[in-house]
Amino acid sequence: MPFYHKLGKIPPKRHTQFRKPDGSLYAEQLFGTIGFDGMSTNSYHEHRPTQVKEIRKQYSVAPKIAKENHIQSYRLRGFQVTPENDYLESRKTVLTNSDCSIILAAPKQLQTDYFYKNSDADELIFIHKGTGKLRTHLGNLDFKYGDYLLVPRGVIYKIDFDTEDNRLFIVESRRPIYTPKRYRNYFGQLLEHSPFCERDLRQPQELETHNETGDFIIKVKKQDDIFEMVYATHPFDVVGYDGYNYPYAFSIHDFEPITGRIHQPPPVHQTFETDAFVVCSFVPRLYDYHPDSIPAPYNHSNIDSDEVLYYVDGDFMSRNDIAAGHISLHPAGIPHGPHPGATERSIGKVKTDELAVMVDTFKPLKVTEEALKIADEEYFKSWLE
């Protein structure tokens, strides 16, 4: 849950006159979620943010479903996704349901000639490879390897990359993404036993304000279509804002793991949540310290959720033949667990150096045609001895 943030110039009271040096009014905008009941931000603009000149085109980016209903475990080789110049064209949806989509992207170049807005979904962008700057109408954030970038729905943004070698793991959520509620008190403050705290969340500190008119293209995603809209003023014309609804960054390297004498279940790794799925961070940590402990996870049945694990770096102790950029999908309805030999290998080990991101969904995930292009169709047999 983000906390209150103020950046730039704002008036003493909301919804009151706030004038420019020439005496004209700044344009106020309430940028909120869940009607007027959710998190919101009040922003003040050089120009009215409503000036649409043209809607040039509309085209579908809906994922093509290859398997609507299945019970097969998959391994996807994420780094086999071909790099593309354009940021939006590089985004390949591999798994999806009505609540979220899991997207891989390997964009090569700066996004220069348009801005982007997802009007339906929050975007959680995990930076696997690359550095650069996330530029938004509510301020900018520098990013690097291991960063989560949380972009609330409706935020207008661009991404500037420093190099061409970039790999992104993106979770697109049609539900608002929050920090886990069990780690927050009734005021919203993160508690002492939380694996991270407010100090670890990076808020925008650089506000990019442009006072320009012309033709500015914003590609708006709505219901799996992209609408190419031309606005009369630069979308980054905010002189100040305050509130709770803004983009922020959190590094997976700042997640402090919770350990115990015996194996701890995956919820101790939880980093973000919605009412439809959770996101967990598996980071280097000490193993269990009971004298008879088995550090490898026990076999468990996914009766209520699909489990997706994106392997980032290190040694993945519970899996055989897994490398960085791989994704495992273990669907609901069947058990899964360590690969043969992994349990025995883990006994006596002191720590693990694995780094991974997990997404557990409460609705089944559909497999797309893009996923099958990089899929290991024999992975479901990998538990045979």
Secondary structure by P-SEA (a helix, b strand, c coil): ccccccccccccccccccccccccccccccccccccccbbbbbbbccccccccccccccccccccccccccccccccccccccccccccccccccccccbbbbbbbccccccccccccccbbbbccccbbbbbbccccbbbbbccbbbbbbcccccbbbbbcccbbbbbbbbcccccccccccccccccccccccccccccccccbbbbbbcccbbbbbccccccccbbbbccccccccccccccccbbbbcccbbbbbcccccccccccccccccbbbbbbccccccccccccccccccccccbbbbbbbccccccccccccccbbbbbbccccccccccccccccccccccccbbbbbbcbbbbbcccccccccccccccccc
